[in-house]
């Protein structure tokens, strides 16, 4: 990224905040994309594998925009934001680091609400809560929904079922060969739920201990991380970091469906066009991985957590995925564009409603 403001103008971002505390060796980015539907909301990522600070800023911006579309497409009244702490996710002095972030978030006065993400935990969110009320992913003892990874996994499976319906004419996952990349908080839950659904799996992760655990528990096959793109299967399920669908991997994929929980799976938008040309069914990531945040934010404004209500809303991802296919067929466009169109239509509609209401005010 060469020009931050040009990038922000291109994708219509509202704010970008840079935070630092020299005494703590703390550096963070908070990106706010769009607040038409409600306060910008999105998780806090802690990561140190950036080539430089500009890459971290770009990551925060991309993720924030993804959250805008995720909430809009899911029918949730929140906007898109994201925080990135540039640092080692294994860092031990967690309390001062996350309380520092909480302090910066609190200064924004509710414009941004944070939550758990890659490299952060529920305990980290509890530290943030010591400094600000603007945090949604919380342990149950603080009134939160607790671990939301199982619901992210559940939503991903609902999207998979919709994809299977489109390709095979049936929702069933039994007997389907699913290639799972990444066995973190969401990935290992996806494996567990796929096992229960009767799917066959090939898995990989950069952490060999996680792979060994899945092999031992569920009898899945395993391959080295670099070989995962060459495995033949019905469904490729990326659950690690983003940009895994790129020039180097597109020619290697051997599947009919791509449906996973990772954010920003397409390295560039045109890769979605290539998938369409190849006849692969792509489930846009912010449709498939919305389950956790749908479940997590369900309690806002409705008087607390309800597992049944939250799960029912997550289950609607199946219908959302079918709607994406309908728009793709209607407008003769790839699914990644159809998902964007669905989200953008809702944002425009709500913006018009708010404008009308504002015009009526004295």
C-alpha angles and dihedrals in degrees: 000000000000104000119032097190092048089053091048091049092048093056096029101243121179105205145001120193126192116201131189140167111188095196091057096038085237125159125168143164126214116193124190117192110174134349100184093115097037144299115343107261131182142125131280114245123199113199139149104184095095120126088224145334093280090060090053091050091049090049091053092047094048092047092048092053089048090055091053090055093041094056094040094051092045093052093245119144098230135100131229128272140142140191126209123191108201100220149089110299087213092059109137104208093076102153100062092041096053095038087055090054089047090054092054093045091051090057088063090065098223099318088118129035117191136204145169121308142148111335096011134093142204088259089057089053089053089056090051089050089060088068104032143016091220098097123100107182103076140151116265092251088064093049097265132127094253120216108015097179093096089057092049087053092047091052091049090054091049088054089048090054091053090050091049089051089055095046103032103020093242137081093222120123094184111123094006114136108230122190108208120197113194129021103205127125093310100028096059090048089052090053091050093049093044089051090053089050091054099250125151115233145200113191141187140177137166086241106075092195091062090050092049091051093054093046091051096044102040106017093239124161120251137208135178115271094250092054099052094095091059096056116110115231146133095250132027109207113192110195102159128073126326139269093050092135100074144127092285098049104036094079092049101051114108106188142095098223134041111196123148145134101249118115122240095009094171111076088204132005094247089065086071088057090052091052089053091050090051091053094244119145109232120196106206108241098232089056095049100041099044094097098092096050092042089055094041097050095040089092094060111110096353102084106264145316122331115179094196094048093044095048092048090055091048090052088062088075085088090062091043090055091050089051089054089054090049092054091045090054094042096051097029093236135130117271095251089061092043091056090050090050092051091051095043093050090056093047091051092048094051092044089056091049091051092046091052092049091048091050090057093055115103 
